[in-house]
Amino acid sequence: MRNFANRFPSLSFLSITAAILLVAFQSAVAASPEETAAKLAQQAIDTSLALEITTDLTTEIGPRLYGSASEKRAVQWAMKRFERYGFDKVWSEPFPVERGWERGLETAAITSPAPQNLVITALGGSVATPLEGIEAEIALFKTIADLLAQPEGSLTGKIAVVTQPMGIGEYGKTAGPIRSAGPSEAASRGAVAFLMRSAGTDNDRMAHTGGTSYRSGVPRIPAAALSVPDAQQLDRLSERADSIRIKIVLTPRDLGTVTSQNVIAEITGSEKPEEIVLLGAHIDSWDLGTGAIDDGAGVGIVMAASKLIRDLPQRPKRTLRVVLFGAEEIGIVGGRFYAESHKAELPNHIIAAEADAGQGPVHTFNIGVGNPLEPTLSTIRDALKPLGVQAGRAKSRGGPDIGPLSEVDVPVVGLDMFTEDYFDLHHTANDTIDKIKPERINQSAAVYVAFAYLATELGGYYRAQP
Ligand SMILES: [Zn+2]
């Protein structure tokens, strides 16, 4: 409690009276939840807090590969920051990640007919080549379907190369599956290594990493992504040469089972502490850049939004819980662990939103709830409109880490962001803080804080009515 007499020992009787009158006046015209939400949104923009947090995280910690010492430092960093912000509860929940991994050297070159270096990067989880590398003839496929059409044994001894481009909006549909299933599909046909055109929309000489996985019972072959210009170079050369040979050297290390953590911080609800509104983002990142757009920005957005709510004179009615998930990048390990280990309290999860699509701005409010006619959704929609957010028609899964919650009917919203340039940088060495624009990330924080505050205050229930 503040002690006014001690803080203001020289206050005169008159000014104390004036202060009392002012307090009385303020409570008589207490702001509506909508007015407070608008004020919080403006603060998110004026303070630039989301950008400040993202800058601190990417500068003080840097890359945050799942299970690494850096991810652990990031967890400590986040917990300290939540404590400094005055959250009521701050803790972390460790979980095992079976596929601990560390990048090594990664080089590739065409050895014939036109020797030249290629820009590649190992896919996360890839096995190593022998130290001297693998040199072999390539089998180039312009689409993954062409590779899948090959009979068993047809790629024996070859390096399979898939140069299928990724269009805007195709990450989940094509590029993701090529990256995760491609190596085993190639290996099951006899290939000794796998190269793919980067899952990215840029044309920079910079490769995009990302997790891959191996099917059991199939040989595990080294797997890497080519930068887009290098993949195009192979396309052109393959139209001119009967045979192309490539040498690849990859020396990543398999670390076995490692530990990652989810960071959880709460502002305890003043009226319904058992009811939880959840904001999520992921604390881990790939190792090539500093994870600014993926997902330092998301961390900045949800931490800023919740900090502004914490700074209000009163606690929100419901509990606001922020979860910074670990090990998202190698298969949403933290998100799945959270859904499993919090099963008993999921019925108390009122609604969840996640920020994991870059810096924004947020353009559309989609919902994934059982009760889409719940009237407070309209109030939220109206509150987001002045921030430039339109009402959407798509059914949302919320995001990668809260996807497992959505699957078990926890209501979610999708505060969908502008992502047309997201996959230019995603999972590359170029994912650094200088790419984040204040007006974009701060608009996102404004939208998240308005949503989160109204979800805690308005008392809506979003599950299907029995
Ligand atoms: Zn991400």
Boltz pocket constraint, residues with backbone or C-beta under 6 A from the ligand:
constraints:
  - pocket:
      binder: B
      contacts: [[A, 282], [A, 293], [A, 294], [A, 295], [A, 328], [A, 356]]
      max_distance: 6.0
